[in-house]
Amino acid sequence: AQGAAARPALALSGAGADPPPDEDRQGSARSPERPPGADALYRLRILATTDIHAQLLSYDYFTNRPLRGLGLARTASLIARARAEQPEAILLDNGDFLQGSALADLAATERNRHRPHPSILALNALGYDAVALGNHEFDYGLGLLRRALGAARFPALSANIALRLGPAPLQDELLTAPFALIRRVLTARNGQARPVTVGVLALTPPEVLDWDHTKLDGALAARPMVEAARAWLPELRRAGADLVVCLAHTGIRDLTCEDRSEGLAAEIAELPGVDAVISGHSHEVFPNTAAYADPRVDAPNGRLAGKPAVQPGHSGSHLGVLDFDLSPRPGPGGGWRIASARTGLLSAADLPQGRAAPALRQAAAPLRSALARDHRAALAWTRQPLGRSALPLTSYFALAADNQALRLIAAAKLTYARQALRDRPEAGLPILAATTPFRAGGRSGPLNYTDIPAGPLSVRHIFNLYPFPNTIVLSRITGAQLIARLEASAQVFAQIRPGQPDQPLLDPHTPYFVFEDFPGLSYRIDLSRPRGRPGRIRDLRLEGRVLGAQDPLVLVSSSFRLGTMPELTGEVLLSPGLPLTDVIARHIRDQGELRPITGPGWSFRPMPGTSVIFDSGSGAPAHLADVAHLRPQALGLTETGFHRFRLHL
């Protein structure tokens, strides 16, 4: 930033300097003009969180222990410190706050609940000024979302999710307000005070209509994010916005990433009239030290298309800070120019722990008080006993070998399917259950794994195995559709060159939840074949025989998969709206004790003289027997806290 006046006292990580000079556009607050003097500048601070996922009290109900370095209760201390320096700071959230922990799941199951949703109680307690709707706000259906937002003391925004689409974006009948105007009175160092109006525009991934298809049932429509933003930005200026901040629930895509829809933040930043972008959805942090192929992305300085931008991680891991030094335009009603801007992140992991953190406890006191009743109820619910397991259930190597935790989920689905199809003509068809290791590291870090020891099982373990409120779906598919699903699933793996050592096993740009396993189906994955092309799936057998392209099957899947790959889900037979967590819990109660499940499964096609690198979580070294056939070798810890292994193909 230009001079000490633009540098915040907080220790920001990845803080950026001024944007490069650019043309002064009519109606935009950005300007290359050098500040005439620090005393005449007005500081505007914007604080942001994103992807909180109802991680409110820094407590992991799945593992029954405190969360380290995560949770809004820890972020509250960062918010308090940032506000102490700039009391007029604006606090925003970029969506995905309503789902993701036992607090949220319990609130969704309480039919006679008369209290506000715990996430809303938390955001109210911390005094948020506005929030965006992310995709996970819709996971429990439109009714719960409306009830939750009814208790909010802040506007919830989305400019592209509509009840009905009109001929153009401005004629859409939107579900919520598209933007909010937030007013502050800023005081310069010379004592002069002036008002400023910040416009906040929010954008939601339109793919939510597919992801939550069965919950929304055609009740909503959506426009592309960039199209909606382009139409609404001039309206914010006409409404009086001096600066415009876009809450864009989308990631920052590298040009090497194939899925363009998951990372539109740079495209949104390019739009005229956008002054800053708060990104989200992909659970990453920005600014960062990564190298992007996209020239619009200046990661070290926190710039997208020259505009200040932040992405504050997930689950309360970081607080994004955007500091603007503003200078008034001359003349009556002249508005403001941005003389300089600085972006950065504050990490909750850097805060002191335990008794050494009285300020942290004080900052979180209003939030903890508001949620005390919900916390007690969630503990009682998640600790209800269900049965026992004779074996540990983990996901540390679920992306490298056949896995007992996934076999358990498949067994629960198959038990339900056989009962549901008992009196239907499809009862005689082969039945396969698709399973996914939803907790397998990735962007959510080295603690994001299932690790359930042998012994008693309770409700909390169900959500450890399956953390999303998806519902069960039974459909009729063909052998050709199943093979296509397997080929799509295999894209999670990189192409491996035979005979070469230490190649990354997983493709870095493919989310791990793309992977699906079908316990009971025997096949090998040929990693030497290119990603995205047919031929990776080899030696496919079902019940010992080759599967024909037109052979009929019953697939037990989820509402999420139905929405994301309808062309490979086939004809829906049953979609009762039953949560898969209920299906798994019922199976454990009926079984009493879980034992190892044997049978056909998948493996990699052998590649002599070839090794791959595989990263896993903190408990992985205790479960190397799961990949003993791959002769694992421990290689130490990565910079991000993962355990790294060499596996031999």
C-alpha positions in Angstrom: 0.0 0.0 0.0 1.1 3.6 -0.5 2.7 4.6 2.8 2.2 3.5 6.3 -1.4 5.0 6.4 -2.6 2.1 4.3 -1.1 -0.7 6.4 -3.4 -2.1 9.1 -2.0 -2.8 12.6 -3.3 -6.4 12.4 -0.8 -9.0 11.2 -2.4 -9.9 7.9 -1.1 -12.9 5.9 -0.8 -12.5 2.2 -1.5 -8.8 2.3 -1.5 -7.0 -1.0 -0.5 -3.6 -2.3 -2.3 -1.1 -4.5 -3.8 -2.2 -7.7 -1.9 -1.1 -10.8 -3.0 2.1 -12.5 -6.2 1.9 -14.5 -8.6 4.2 -16.3 -11.0 6.2 -14.1 -14.4 4.9 -15.1 -17.6 6.8 -14.7 -19.5 5.6 -11.6 -16.7 3.4 -10.3 -14.8 4.2 -7.1 -11.5 2.8 -8.4 -8.8 5.3 -9.3 -5.0 5.4 -9.8 -4.8 8.8 -8.2 -2.1 9.0 -5.5 -3.6 10.1 -2.1 -3.0 13.8 -1.6 -2.0 13.2 2.1 -2.5 10.5 4.7 -4.4 12.9 7.0 -7.0 13.6 4.4 -7.7 9.9 3.7 -10.7 8.0 5.1 -10.2 4.3 6.1 -13.0 1.9 5.1 -12.6 -1.7 6.4 -14.6 -4.6 5.2 -14.4 -8.0 7.0 -15.5 -11.2 5.5 -16.1 -14.9 6.3 -17.2 -17.6 4.0 -18.2 -21.3 4.0 -18.7 -21.4 7.8 -20.8 -24.6 7.4 -22.4 -24.2 10.8 -19.0 -24.7 12.5 -20.0 -22.2 15.2 -18.6 -23.2 18.5 -15.2 -24.7 17.5 -16.5 -28.1 18.5 -16.5 -31.2 16.3 -19.6 -33.2 17.1 -18.6 -35.9 14.7 -15.4 -36.8 16.7 -16.7 -35.5 20.1 -13.7 -33.1 20.6 -12.8 -29.4 20.2 -12.0 -28.1 16.7 -8.4 -26.8 16.5 -8.0 -23.6 14.6 -11.6 -23.6 13.2 -15.0 -22.4 14.2 -16.8 -19.1 14.3 -16.2 -18.9 18.0 -12.5 -18.4 17.3 -13.1 -16.1 14.3 -15.1 -13.9 16.7 -11.9 -12.8 18.4 -10.4 -11.8 15.0 -13.6 -9.8 14.3 -13.4 -8.1 17.6 -9.7 -7.1 17.1 -10.4 -5.8 13.6 -13.4 -3.8 14.8 -11.3 -2.4 17.7 -9.0 -0.8 15.1 -11.8 0.3 12.8 -15.2 0.6 14.7 -17.1 1.3 11.5 -16.0 -1.9 9.8 -18.5 -3.8 7.7 -18.9 -7.5 8.4 -20.1 -9.8 5.6 -20.5 -13.5 5.0 -20.3 -15.2 1.6 -22.6 -18.1 2.1 -22.8 -21.8 3.1 -23.5 -20.9 6.7 -26.6 -23.0 7.2 -25.3 -26.6 6.8 -22.3 -28.6 7.9 -22.5 -29.6 11.6 -24.7 -31.4 14.0 -26.1 -28.1 15.2 -27.5 -27.6 11.7 -28.6 -31.1 11.2 -30.5 -31.2 14.5 -32.2 -27.9 13.7 -33.4 -29.4 10.4 -34.9 -32.5 12.1 -36.7 -30.7 15.0 -40.2 -30.4 13.5 -41.6 -28.3 16.4 -38.6 -26.1 16.7 -39.5 -22.6 17.9 -36.0 -21.2 18.2 -34.1 -19.4 15.4 -31.6 -21.6 13.5 -28.3 -21.8 15.4 -26.4 -20.3 12.4 -28.7 -17.3 12.4 -28.4 -16.9 16.2 -24.6 -16.9 15.7 -24.6 -14.4 12.9 -27.0 -12.1 14.8 -24.8 -12.3 17.9 -21.7 -11.2 16.0 -23.6 -8.3 14.2 -23.2 -9.3 10.5 -24.3 -6.6 8.1 -25.2 -8.8 5.2 -24.8 -12.4 3.9 -24.9 -14.1 0.6 -26.8 -17.3 -0.1 -24.5 -20.2 -0.9 -25.5 -23.5 -2.4 -25.7 -25.3 0.9 -28.3 -22.9 2.2 -30.8 -25.0 0.1 -29.8 -28.4 1.4 -32.7 -28.8 3.7 -35.3 -27.4 1.4 -36.9 -24.0 0.7 -39.2 -24.1 3.8 -36.4 -24.4 6.3 -34.4 -21.7 4.5 -37.3 -19.3 4.7 -37.9 -20.0 8.4 -34.3 -19.6 9.2 -33.9 -16.3 7.4 -37.1 -15.0 9.0 -35.1 -14.6 12.3 -32.1 -12.8 10.7 -31.3 -9.3 11.7 -29.3 -8.8 8.5 -30.2 -9.0 4.8 -29.6 -12.3 3.0 -28.9 -11.7 -0.6 -28.8 -13.3 -4.0 -29.1 -11.6 -7.4 -29.5 -14.7 -9.5 -31.8 -17.2 -7.6 -35.4 -16.5 -8.6 -38.9 -17.8 -8.0 -39.6 -17.0 -11.6 -37.4 -15.6 -14.4 -38.5 -12.6 -16.4 -37.4 -11.5 -19.8 -34.2 -10.0 -18.4 -32.5 -10.1 -15.0 -34.0 -6.9 -13.7 -37.5 -8.4 -14.3 -36.8 -11.6 -12.4 -38.9 -12.3 -9.3 -36.0 -13.0 -6.9 -36.1 -15.2 -3.9 -34.3 -12.5 -1.8 -33.1 -9.0 -2.3 -30.3 -8.9 -4.9 -28.2 -6.3 -3.0 -28.0 -4.2 0.1 -26.7 -0.7 0.8 -24.7 -0.3 3.9 -24.0 3.1 5.2 -21.1 4.3 7.4 -19.7 7.6 8.6 -15.9 7.7 8.2 -13.6 10.0 10.0 -10.2 11.0 8.6 -7.1 11.6 10.7 -7.7 15.4 10.4 -11.1 15.0 12.1 -13.3 15.5 9.1 -16.3 13.1 8.9 -18.1 12.0 5.8 -20.8 9.4 5.0 -20.1 6.5 2.6 -22.5 4.0 1.1 -21.2 0.5 0.3 -23.3 -1.6 -2.1 -23.1 -5.4 -1.5 -24.2 -7.6 -4.5 -24.5 -11.4 -3.9 -24.3 -14.3 -6.4 -25.2 -18.0 -5.8 -24.0 -20.9 -7.9 -26.9 -21.6 -10.3 -25.9 -25.3 -10.2 -27.7 -25.5 -6.8 -30.9 -26.3 -8.8 -29.2 -29.5 -9.9 -27.4 -30.3 -6.6 -30.6 -29.9 -4.6 -33.0 -31.0 -7.3 -35.1 -33.3 -5.1 -35.4 -30.7 -2.3 -36.3 -27.8 -4.5 -38.7 -29.7 -6.8 -38.8 -27.0 -9.5 -39.6 -24.2 -7.0 -36.7 -22.0 -8.1 -35.0 -20.8 -11.2 -31.5 -19.3 -11.7 -29.5 -17.1 -14.0 -25.7 -17.4 -14.6 -23.8 -15.4 -12.1 -22.0 -13.1 -14.5 -25.2 -12.3 -16.5 -27.0 -11.3 -13.3 -24.1 -9.3 -12.0 -23.7 -7.4 -15.2 -27.3 -6.3 -15.1 -27.5 -5.4 -11.4 -24.2 -3.5 -11.0 -25.5 -0.3 -12.6 -28.6 -0.5 -10.4 -26.4 -0.4 -7.3 -24.8 2.8 -8.6 -28.1 4.3 -9.3 -29.3 3.4 -5.8 -26.4 5.4 -4.3 -23.5 3.0 -3.8 -20.2 4.7 -3.6 -18.3 1.4 -3.7 -19.5 -2.1 -4.7 -18.4 -5.3 -3.1 -19.4 -8.5 -4.7 -20.1 -11.6 -2.5 -19.5 -14.2 -5.1 -20.0 -17.8 -3.9 -17.6 -19.2 -6.5 -13.9 -20.1 -6.4 -10.8 -18.7 -8.2 -10.2 -21.0 -11.1 -6.8 -21.7 -12.5 -6.9 -21.8 -16.3 -5.6 -25.4 -16.1 -8.8 -26.4 -14.3 -11.3 -28.0 -16.6 -14.5 -27.1 -14.7 -15.1 -23.4 -15.5 -18.4 -23.2 -13.6 -16.7 -23.8 -10.2 -14.4 -20.7 -10.4 -15.9 -17.5 -11.8 -14.4 -15.0 -9.4 -12.0 -13.5 -11.9 -14.8 -13.1 -14.5 -16.9 -11.3 -12.0 -14.0 -9.0 -10.9 -13.6 -8.0 -14.6 -17.1 -6.5 -14.7 -17.2 -2.7 -14.8 -18.5 -1.3 -11.5 -17.1 -4.0 -9.3 -14.6 -2.5 -6.8 -13.8 -5.7 -4.7 -14.7 -9.4 -4.7 -15.1 -11.7 -1.8 -14.8 -15.3 -3.2 -15.8 -18.6 -1.7 -17.2 -22.1 -2.3 -13.9 -23.9 -3.0 -12.7 -23.7 0.6 -9.4 -22.2 -0.4 -7.6 -19.1 0.9 -6.7 -16.0 -1.1 -4.3 -14.1 -1.1 -1.9 -17.0 -1.3 1.5 -18.0 -2.7 0.2 -20.3 -5.5 1.1 -19.8 -9.1 -1.9 -19.3 -11.3 -1.8 -19.6 -15.1 -4.6 -17.0 -15.3 -2.9 -13.5 -15.8 -5.9 -11.9 -14.1 -5.0 -13.6 -10.8 -2.4 -11.8 -8.7 -2.3 -14.2 -5.8 0.4 -12.7 -3.6 -1.2 -9.2 -3.7 -4.8 -10.4 -3.5 -6.0 -9.0 -6.8 -8.4 -10.4 -9.4 -8.4 -8.5 -12.7 -6.7 -5.7 -10.8 -9.5 -5.5 -8.1 -8.9 -6.2 -4.4 -10.1 -9.7 -3.5 -10.1 -12.2 -0.6 -11.3 -15.8 0.0 -11.3 -16.6 3.7 -11.0 -20.4 3.7 -13.8 -22.4 5.4 -15.4 -23.3 8.8 -14.2 -20.0 10.3 -10.6 -20.7 9.6 -9.8 -17.2 8.4 -11.2 -13.7 8.5 -10.8 -11.7 5.2 -9.8 -8.1 5.6 -10.1 -5.4 2.9 -8.8 -2.0 3.8 -9.5 1.0 1.5 -8.1 4.5 1.8 -10.7 6.8 0.3 -10.4 10.3 -0.9 -13.5 12.5 -1.6 -14.1 13.6 -5.1 -14.3 17.4 -5.4 -17.6 19.1 -5.7 -21.1 18.5 -4.2 -22.1 14.8 -4.5 -18.8 13.9 -5.9 -18.5 10.6 -4.2 -15.3 8.8 -3.5 -12.1 7.6 -5.1 -10.1 4.6 -3.9 -6.6 6.0 -3.2 -5.2 2.7 -2.1 -6.4 -0.7 -1.1 -4.9 -3.6 0.9 -6.2 -7.2 1.2 -5.2 -10.0 3.6 -6.3 -12.8 5.9 -6.2 -13.3 9.6 -5.9 -17.0 10.7 -7.9 -18.4 13.6 -5.1 -21.0 13.9 -2.8 -18.2 15.1 -4.9 -17.4 18.1 -3.8 -18.7 21.6 -5.4 -21.9 23.0 -7.0 -22.8 26.3 -6.3 -20.7 29.4 -3.9 -18.5 27.5 -6.9 -17.0 25.5 -9.1 -14.8 27.9 -9.7 -12.3 25.1 -10.8 -15.1 22.8 -13.3 -16.3 25.3 -14.6 -12.8 25.9 -15.1 -12.1 22.2 -17.0 -15.4 21.7 -19.1 -15.0 24.9 -22.2 -13.5 23.1 -22.1 -16.3 20.5 -21.6 -19.1 23.1 -24.4 -17.7 25.2 -26.8 -17.6 22.3 -26.0 -21.2 21.3 -25.7 -22.8 24.8 -29.0 -24.6 24.5 -28.4 -25.8 21.0 -25.0 -27.1 22.0 -26.4 -29.1 24.8 -29.1 -30.6 22.6 -26.6 -31.5 19.8 -24.3 -33.3 22.3 -27.2 -35.3 23.7 -28.4 -36.2 20.2 -25.1 -37.2 18.7 -24.2 -39.3 21.7 -27.2 -41.6 21.4 -26.0 -45.2 21.0 -26.7 -47.3 17.9 -24.6 -50.4 18.0 -21.0 -51.6 17.8 -18.3 -52.1 15.1 -15.8 -55.0 15.3 -13.4 -53.1 13.1 -12.2 -49.5 12.6 -14.0 -47.5 9.9 -11.7 -44.9 8.2 -11.3 -43.0 5.0 -7.6 -42.4 5.0 -6.9 -44.6 2.0 -10.4 -44.7 0.5 -9.0 -43.1 -2.7 -6.3 -45.7 -3.0 -7.9 -49.0 -2.2 -11.1 -50.9 -1.5 -12.5 -49.5 1.8 -14.6 -51.0 4.7 -16.3 -47.7 5.6 -17.7 -47.4 2.1 -18.7 -51.1 2.1 -20.8 -50.3 5.3 -22.6 -47.4 3.6 -23.2 -49.6 0.5 -24.6 -52.4 2.7 -27.0 -50.0 4.4 -28.2 -48.8 1.0 -28.6 -52.3 -0.4 -30.6 -53.5 2.7 -33.0 -50.6 2.2 -33.2 -51.1 -1.5 -34.0 -54.8 -1.2 -36.9 -54.1 1.2 -38.2 -51.2 -0.9 -38.2 -53.3 -4.1 -39.6 -56.5 -2.6 -43.0 -56.2 -4.4 -41.8 -54.6 -7.5 -40.7 -56.2 -10.8 -37.2 -54.8 -10.4 -36.7 -57.0 -7.3 -35.0 -59.7 -9.4 -32.4 -57.3 -11.0 -28.8 -57.0 -9.7 -28.6 -54.1 -7.3 -25.5 -51.9 -6.9 -24.9 -49.1 -4.4 -22.8 -46.1 -5.2 -20.7 -44.7 -2.4 -18.3 -41.7 -2.0 -15.7 -40.9 0.6 -17.0 -37.4 1.4 -14.4 -37.0 4.2 -11.1 -37.6 2.4 -8.9 -34.6 2.9 -8.8 -32.3 -0.1 -9.4 -28.6 0.4 -10.8 -29.1 3.9 -7.4 -30.2 5.2 -5.7 -33.1 7.0 -8.4 -33.4 9.7 -11.1 -34.0 7.1 -11.2 -37.8 7.4 -13.4 -40.5 8.9 -11.7 -42.2 11.8 -14.0 -44.3 13.9 -12.3 -46.9 16.1 -13.7 -50.3 16.7 -16.2 -50.3 19.6 -19.5 -48.5 20.3 -21.2 -46.5 17.6 -23.5 -43.6 18.2 -25.4 -41.0 16.1 -22.3 -38.8 15.8 -20.5 -41.6 13.9 -23.2 -41.6 11.2 -22.5 -38.0 10.3 -18.8 -38.7 10.5 -19.3 -41.3 7.8 -21.9 -39.3 5.8 -21.8 -35.5 6.5 -24.4 -34.3 4.0 -28.2 -34.3 4.1 -28.6 -36.1 0.8 -31.5 -38.5 0.4 -31.7 -42.0 -1.1 -32.6 -42.6 -4.7 -33.2 -45.9 -6.5 -33.0 -45.9 -10.3 -32.9 -48.4 -13.2 -29.7 -48.1 -15.4 -27.9 -50.0 -18.1 -24.5 -51.6 -18.1 -23.4 -48.8 -20.4 -24.5 -46.1 -18.0 -22.7 -47.8 -15.1 -19.4 -48.0 -17.1 -19.8 -44.3 -18.0 -20.1 -43.5 -14.3 -17.0 -45.6 -13.5 -15.0 -43.7 -16.2 -16.2 -40.4 -14.8 -15.3 -41.5 -11.3 -11.8 -42.5 -12.5 -11.0 -38.9 -13.5 -10.1 -38.2 -9.9 -6.8 -40.0 -10.6 -4.0 -38.5 -12.6 -2.5 -40.1 -15.7 0.5 -42.2 -14.6 3.5 -43.0 -16.8 4.5 -46.6 -16.5 7.9 -47.2 -15.0 8.3 -43.7 -13.5 8.7 -43.1 -9.8 6.8 -40.8 -7.4 4.0 -39.4 -9.6 1.0 -37.7 -7.9 -1.8 -40.2 -7.7 -4.7 -37.7 -7.6 -5.5 -35.0 -10.2 -5.1 -31.7 -8.3 -8.0 -30.0 -10.1 -10.6 -32.7 -9.6 -12.6 -32.7 -6.3 -12.2 -36.0 -4.5 -16.0 -36.4 -4.2 -16.1 -37.1 -7.9 -14.9 -40.6 -7.0 -17.6 -43.4 -6.6 -17.1 -46.9 -5.4 -19.6 -49.8 -6.1 -18.8 -52.6 -3.6 -19.6 -56.0 -5.1 -18.5 -54.9 -8.5 -15.1 -56.2 -9.6 -12.9 -53.9 -11.8 -9.4 -52.5 -12.3 -8.5 -48.9 -13.0 -5.8 -48.5 -15.7 -4.0 -45.3 -14.6 -1.8 -45.3 -17.8 -4.8 -44.2 -19.8 -5.5 -40.5 -20.2 -8.0 -38.9 -17.9 -11.5 -38.3 -19.4 -11.1 -40.8 -22.1 -12.8 -44.3 -22.3 -10.7 -47.3 -21.4 -9.6 -46.7 -17.9 -12.0 -49.3 -16.5 -10.8 -52.8 -17.2 -11.8 -56.4 -16.3 -15.3 -55.4 -15.2 -17.3 -58.2 -13.7 -20.6 -58.4 -11.9 -21.4 -61.6 -10.0 -18.5 -63.2 -11.9 -19.7 -62.4 -15.4 -18.9 -59.7 -18.0 -21.5 -56.9 -17.9 -23.3 -56.2 -21.2 -24.0 -52.7 -22.4 -27.8 -53.2 -22.3 -27.9 -55.3 -19.1 -30.4 -53.8 -16.7 -29.4 -52.9 -13.1 -30.8 -51.1 -10.1 -28.6 -48.3 -8.8 -28.9 -47.1 -5.2 -27.6 -43.5 -5.3 -28.3 -40.1 -3.7 -30.2 -37.0 -4.5 -26.9 -35.2 -5.0 -25.8 -37.6 -7.7 -29.2 -37.5 -9.3 -28.9 -33.7 -9.7 -25.3 -33.7 -10.9 -25.4 -36.6 -13.4 -29.0 -37.2 -14.4 -28.0 -38.7 -17.8 -26.1 -41.5 -15.9 -28.7 -42.1 -13.2 -31.3 -43.6 -15.5 -35.0 -44.0 -14.8 -35.9 -43.1 -11.2 -37.8 -45.9 -9.5 -38.0 -44.5 -5.9 -37.0 -41.2 -4.4 -38.8 -41.2 -1.0 -36.9 -38.2 0.4 -35.4 -40.4 3.2 -32.0 -39.0 4.4 -29.1 -41.4 3.9 -28.0 -40.8 7.4 -31.3 -42.4 8.6 -30.7 -45.3 6.2 -27.2 -45.9 7.7 -28.4 -45.5 11.3 -31.3 -48.0 10.8 -28.9 -50.5 9.3 -26.5 -50.3 12.3 -29.4 -50.7 14.8 -30.6 -53.8 12.9 -27.2 -55.3 12.6 -26.2 -54.7 16.2 -22.5 -55.4 15.5 -20.7 -54.6 12.3 -18.2 -57.1 11.0 -15.8 -56.9 7.9 -17.6 -57.2 4.6 -15.9 -59.3 2.0 -16.5 -59.7 -1.7 -15.4 -58.3 -5.1 -14.0 -54.8 -5.3 -11.8 -52.4 -7.3 -8.1 -52.1 -7.6 -5.4 -50.4 -9.8 -4.1 -52.3 -12.7 -0.6 -53.3 -11.9 2.2 -51.2 -13.3 5.6 -52.8 -12.5 8.4 -50.3 -11.5 5.9 -47.5 -11.0 5.2 -45.6 -7.8 2.8 -42.8 -6.9 2.6 -40.1 -4.2 -0.5 -40.1 -1.9 -1.3 -37.6 0.9 -3.5 -38.5 3.8 -4.6 -37.4 7.3 -3.0 -37.5 10.7 -4.2 -41.0 11.6 -3.1 -42.6 8.4 0.1 -44.2 9.6 -2.0 -46.4 11.9 -3.9 -47.9 9.0 -1.2 -48.8 6.5 -2.6 -52.4 6.5 -5.4 -51.0 4.3 -2.9 -50.5 1.5 -0.4 -53.3 2.3 -0.7 -54.6 -1.2 0.7 -51.3 -2.5 3.8 -51.5 -0.2 3.4 -48.0 1.4 6.4 -46.0 2.5 6.0 -43.0 4.8 7.7 -39.9 3.4 6.9 -37.4 6.2 4.6 -34.4 6.6 3.8 -31.9 3.9 3.7 -28.1 4.6 0.0 -28.3 4.9 0.0 -31.0 7.5 -0.8 -34.1 5.4 1.1 -37.4 5.8 2.8 -38.3 2.5 3.2 -41.8 1.3 4.8 -43.6 -1.6 2.6 -46.4 -3.0 3.9 -49.0 -5.4 1.6 -49.9 -8.3 
